[in-house]
């Protein structure tokens, strides 16, 4: 079985992606949680 490094196999530098995500604002989970809270608030009205 081949042991591929994610960086080499996908040609994506995961450290660069992590840095870009950190600078971009909200994470996926943060957005998901905010949307869930927004929907709960709508349902309660």
N, C-alpha and C positions, 0 to 999 in steps of 0.2 A: 504494500500500500504506500502510495506517495505521501510525503509529508510536506504540503505546500504552506508557505508562509502567506498569510492573508495579504500582506502588502505586495508581495511579488506576484501572487496568483491573480489578483484583481487589478493590479496597477493603480491602486488607491493607497495613498499614504494615510493611514488611520489617525496618526497624530495630527496631521493637517485638518482632517475632518473634525476631530474633537476640538481643535482650536477655533475653527470657523463656527461650530455649533455654540461654543461658549460665548462667542461675540454676538451671536445672532439674536439673543433675547430669550424667549421662553422655550423650554424643552417640550418635546412631544407630550410627555405626561402632564406637564403644567397646563398646556393648552387643553388637553383632554379633561382635566379636572375642572378648569374654568368653564368649559362648555357644559359639563355635567351639572355644575352648580347653577349655571344660567338656566338650564332646562328645569331644574328643580324649582327655582324661583318662579318661573313661568307657570308651572303646574299648580303652585300654591296660590296663585292670584285668581 
